[in-house]
């Protein structure tokens, strides 16, 4: 009997293991702050099995790809993103085995498949990686892969997946570099539509270059079909075309949010309704809502009290909010925001929350029914033993439910871009990182930026600590 009690308590302890996602950021954030990108890479590579594990293989390569990108080791970054992309493709078709395991335990048992915005962000970084190593053909391949991925996401669920303006704009730049002006014009037009649909207001500079490109290609009528008013003049974009060279600064500002747990509790009526209550993490208010509950085999007409945790966005302190740039001693000008990862995560969670809640609540009910049946089937008539055993079963099945808090850890909070027309030759570039109050928190002095005739020189500035 004692042996059985010990086995039950051991099972409880195993079920209560910490959520790996909760400790991942706490483990790596201090390393990033103290040892930078390369120190964090070494930490991950040394302890990747403990920090990530088999089920988060995509995130391991995704995070490593980003860190190598920031460290300027583009070839290594390319390799990791290639592996992340392969994992995504392999998991695109659902695995019955993994889904069954998730139904019995929690969503962390499913291999992480990537959020739509993470997938598109991966292609953006990969395009920039190939440009950094001087492989324009490789960048073009990634542009086309990104287009296929975007179309697949639209086909999967048009109501939930928006386009990505910065990715389309970057694609247009790559087409321009390769002399494919028609494709560039099409990409610029798609970029304009994506910005109008997305969570980032159309950047003024971006809109200027779009206007200039479409007019040059005799597609001014396409501009009239857009919501944003046409521009009468495009001085900067015209100057870039006339000079033939430009420096393009891409700044990664701040650190994207991570995920914490939000606890919900309420009532589940099979084939009826789910009424849930929770405390809003930002406002502190108690909120409640009702969803349609699916039928659950074995539930009958019983009412179940349920409780479980779901992901909740957790904002991090932002060291860098924006950038300014100075060329050859000129006055500093602010770089415009082209992507907002914070807002992308918000949208993704809003899109997925209802289905996640229903799936999780259903799973909790199924386990509750199974636990009650197991307790009845194993009752021995020994009051103390049955009490310990029943407590272990109840608490153990509750502890099995852990929120899936997996998300890329090293994404920027926003991406900022500017294009600067220049003469061929060597230039001095000073890029300042600013906080939300406009105070300088970091400075990047690039004293010898060489720009060849006809070149679009891309400069990357990561300030995500």
Secondary structure as UniProt FT lines:
FT   HELIX           2..15
FT   HELIX           20..51
FT   HELIX           54..56
FT   HELIX           57..70
FT   TURN            71..72
FT   HELIX           74..91
FT   HELIX           96..104
FT   HELIX           107..109
FT   HELIX           116..132
FT   TURN            133..134
FT   HELIX           136..156
FT   TURN            158..160
FT   HELIX           165..177
FT   TURN            178..179
FT   HELIX           181..197
FT   HELIX           204..216
FT   TURN            217..218
FT   HELIX           220..224
FT   HELIX           235..243
FT   STRAND          246..253
FT   STRAND          258..269
FT   TURN            270..271
FT   STRAND          273..279
FT   TURN            281..283
FT   STRAND          286..292
FT   TURN            297..298
FT   TURN            300..301
FT   STRAND          303..314
FT   STRAND          322..327
FT   TURN            328..329
FT   STRAND          333..334
FT   STRAND          336..340
FT   HELIX           341..377
FT   HELIX           383..399
FT   STRAND          414..421
FT   STRAND          425..434
FT   TURN            436..437
FT   STRAND          440..451
FT   TURN            453..454
FT   STRAND          456..463
//
